[in-house]
Amino acid sequence: MSELDELVKELSKKLEEKAKNVINPQDVTVTITDSNIDDILSKNNVVFIDCWAPWCAPCHLYEPIFKKIADKYKDKATFGRLNVDENPKTADKYGVMNIPTTLIFVNGKLADQIIGAVEEEMLEDYVRKYINA
């Protein structure tokens, strides 16, 4: 491969990465699993967890709302997403019967939950309530 080809390839890669960030801004949410949830809850004062599944249409509608609020309040709380199909122990432990469900933890304890795909304003009200508690 010539030097020019390598430069073109490198430039294309950089442009593609920048385009991804414009189209899909960096995700500030943490992936929650059965194996890491206890660690995340113990290290963060306020945690919001979006419980979802790939086949759930309302979950896909709620995802951008959750991520937008997560980005806005990322310095005040931790936001994570739990795939309930891949992590059934955590979903069972916290009684997740419907999805999407947002679990709200304060100081490692379940403080509240939001059942269903709520509108941005409602989610933001919950976030404000718990980060100011």
C-alpha beads as a LAMMPS data file, in Angstrom:
LAMMPS data file: protein, C-alpha beads

133 atoms
132 bonds

1 atom types
1 bond types

-500.0 500.0 xlo xhi
-500.0 500.0 ylo yhi
-500.0 500.0 zlo zhi

Masses

1 110.0

Atoms # bond

1 1 1 0.000 0.000 0.000
2 1 1 1.386 3.391 -0.963
3 1 1 1.842 6.230 1.475
4 1 1 -1.015 8.105 -0.213
5 1 1 -3.337 5.102 0.179
6 1 1 -2.466 4.890 3.863
7 1 1 -3.173 8.596 4.360
8 1 1 -6.524 8.310 2.564
9 1 1 -7.433 5.282 4.677
10 1 1 -6.467 7.071 7.902
11 1 1 -8.388 10.209 6.921
12 1 1 -11.458 8.153 5.984
13 1 1 -11.356 6.427 9.359
14 1 1 -11.170 9.778 11.188
15 1 1 -14.056 11.232 9.166
16 1 1 -16.169 8.148 9.788
17 1 1 -15.550 8.428 13.542
18 1 1 -16.488 12.123 13.538
19 1 1 -19.655 11.368 11.564
20 1 1 -20.663 8.743 14.138
21 1 1 -20.345 11.308 16.903
22 1 1 -22.502 13.796 15.021
23 1 1 -25.183 11.275 14.121
24 1 1 -24.983 9.330 17.380
25 1 1 -23.533 11.442 20.190
26 1 1 -21.335 9.661 22.678
27 1 1 -23.364 7.454 24.969
28 1 1 -22.855 8.472 28.594
29 1 1 -24.764 5.496 29.993
30 1 1 -23.063 2.529 31.643
31 1 1 -23.909 -1.046 30.712
32 1 1 -25.324 -2.693 33.829
33 1 1 -24.989 -6.465 34.234
34 1 1 -25.707 -9.068 36.885
35 1 1 -21.991 -9.085 37.667
36 1 1 -21.312 -5.328 37.928
37 1 1 -24.476 -3.850 39.451
38 1 1 -23.394 -4.171 43.091
39 1 1 -20.101 -2.435 42.343
40 1 1 -21.832 0.398 40.459
41 1 1 -24.415 0.891 43.213
42 1 1 -21.747 0.942 45.934
43 1 1 -19.599 3.531 44.139
44 1 1 -22.326 6.004 43.115
45 1 1 -24.798 7.935 45.268
46 1 1 -27.657 8.233 42.764
47 1 1 -28.133 5.695 39.966
48 1 1 -30.871 5.499 37.325
49 1 1 -31.137 2.176 35.476
50 1 1 -33.186 1.738 32.315
51 1 1 -34.338 -1.903 32.193
52 1 1 -34.988 -2.894 28.590
53 1 1 -34.900 -5.715 26.008
54 1 1 -34.012 -5.696 22.300
55 1 1 -37.483 -6.907 21.236
56 1 1 -39.355 -4.225 23.233
57 1 1 -40.677 -1.442 20.978
58 1 1 -41.497 1.000 23.827
59 1 1 -37.948 0.468 25.122
60 1 1 -36.561 1.716 21.820
61 1 1 -38.824 4.775 21.996
62 1 1 -37.666 5.498 25.560
63 1 1 -33.937 4.980 24.928
64 1 1 -33.211 8.394 23.322
65 1 1 -35.163 10.156 26.088
66 1 1 -33.211 8.316 28.785
67 1 1 -29.891 9.027 27.048
68 1 1 -30.712 12.709 26.574
69 1 1 -31.470 13.135 30.284
70 1 1 -28.391 11.046 31.127
71 1 1 -26.234 13.404 29.095
72 1 1 -27.789 16.463 30.715
73 1 1 -27.296 15.190 34.294
74 1 1 -24.193 13.016 33.838
75 1 1 -22.237 15.059 36.400
76 1 1 -24.901 14.665 39.092
77 1 1 -25.899 10.986 38.821
78 1 1 -24.970 7.723 37.135
79 1 1 -27.170 6.410 34.337
80 1 1 -27.086 2.806 33.183
81 1 1 -28.968 0.382 30.991
82 1 1 -29.771 -3.221 31.898
83 1 1 -30.739 -5.721 29.203
84 1 1 -33.202 -7.881 31.158
85 1 1 -32.908 -10.805 28.733
86 1 1 -29.155 -11.036 29.335
87 1 1 -29.329 -10.191 33.061
88 1 1 -32.399 -11.899 34.533
89 1 1 -31.031 -12.128 38.102
90 1 1 -30.960 -8.360 38.530
91 1 1 -34.373 -7.923 36.914
92 1 1 -35.822 -10.566 39.256
93 1 1 -34.066 -9.179 42.331
94 1 1 -35.668 -5.763 41.845
95 1 1 -39.071 -7.049 40.715
96 1 1 -38.958 -5.806 37.136
97 1 1 -42.170 -7.190 35.649
98 1 1 -42.700 -4.727 32.789
99 1 1 -40.290 -2.943 30.492
100 1 1 -39.161 -0.347 30.142
101 1 1 -38.771 0.188 33.865
102 1 1 -36.400 2.751 35.310
103 1 1 -34.966 1.772 38.677
104 1 1 -33.792 4.624 40.903
105 1 1 -31.178 3.920 43.572
106 1 1 -29.985 6.263 46.303
107 1 1 -26.979 5.216 48.373
108 1 1 -27.218 1.664 47.039
109 1 1 -30.875 1.158 47.956
110 1 1 -33.844 1.021 45.587
111 1 1 -35.666 4.304 46.212
112 1 1 -38.228 4.370 43.404
113 1 1 -39.123 3.062 39.982
114 1 1 -40.794 4.392 36.879
115 1 1 -42.796 1.860 34.896
116 1 1 -43.257 2.492 31.201
117 1 1 -41.824 4.777 28.562
118 1 1 -42.393 8.172 30.131
119 1 1 -41.979 11.548 28.503
120 1 1 -38.801 13.550 28.909
121 1 1 -40.328 16.048 31.344
122 1 1 -41.499 13.316 33.704
123 1 1 -38.123 11.559 33.731
124 1 1 -36.387 14.873 34.318
125 1 1 -38.703 15.588 37.277
126 1 1 -37.665 12.274 38.862
127 1 1 -33.986 12.990 38.224
128 1 1 -34.222 16.440 39.791
129 1 1 -36.074 15.016 42.795
130 1 1 -33.388 12.441 43.573
131 1 1 -30.264 14.450 42.781
132 1 1 -31.512 17.220 45.071
133 1 1 -32.620 14.888 47.887

Bonds

1 1 1 2
2 1 2 3
3 1 3 4
4 1 4 5
5 1 5 6
6 1 6 7
7 1 7 8
8 1 8 9
9 1 9 10
10 1 10 11
11 1 11 12
12 1 12 13
13 1 13 14
14 1 14 15
15 1 15 16
16 1 16 17
17 1 17 18
18 1 18 19
19 1 19 20
20 1 20 21
21 1 21 22
22 1 22 23
23 1 23 24
24 1 24 25
25 1 25 26
26 1 26 27
27 1 27 28
28 1 28 29
29 1 29 30
30 1 30 31
31 1 31 32
32 1 32 33
33 1 33 34
34 1 34 35
35 1 35 36
36 1 36 37
37 1 37 38
38 1 38 39
39 1 39 40
40 1 40 41
41 1 41 42
42 1 42 43
43 1 43 44
44 1 44 45
45 1 45 46
46 1 46 47
47 1 47 48
48 1 48 49
49 1 49 50
50 1 50 51
51 1 51 52
52 1 52 53
53 1 53 54
54 1 54 55
55 1 55 56
56 1 56 57
57 1 57 58
58 1 58 59
59 1 59 60
60 1 60 61
61 1 61 62
62 1 62 63
63 1 63 64
64 1 64 65
65 1 65 66
66 1 66 67
67 1 67 68
68 1 68 69
69 1 69 70
70 1 70 71
71 1 71 72
72 1 72 73
73 1 73 74
74 1 74 75
75 1 75 76
76 1 76 77
77 1 77 78
78 1 78 79
79 1 79 80
80 1 80 81
81 1 81 82
82 1 82 83
83 1 83 84
84 1 84 85
85 1 85 86
86 1 86 87
87 1 87 88
88 1 88 89
89 1 89 90
90 1 90 91
91 1 91 92
92 1 92 93
93 1 93 94
94 1 94 95
95 1 95 96
96 1 96 97
97 1 97 98
98 1 98 99
99 1 99 100
100 1 100 101
101 1 101 102
102 1 102 103
103 1 103 104
104 1 104 105
105 1 105 106
106 1 106 107
107 1 107 108
108 1 108 109
109 1 109 110
110 1 110 111
111 1 111 112
112 1 112 113
113 1 113 114
114 1 114 115
115 1 115 116
116 1 116 117
117 1 117 118
118 1 118 119
119 1 119 120
120 1 120 121
121 1 121 122
122 1 122 123
123 1 123 124
124 1 124 125
125 1 125 126
126 1 126 127
127 1 127 128
128 1 128 129
129 1 129 130
130 1 130 131
131 1 131 132
132 1 132 133
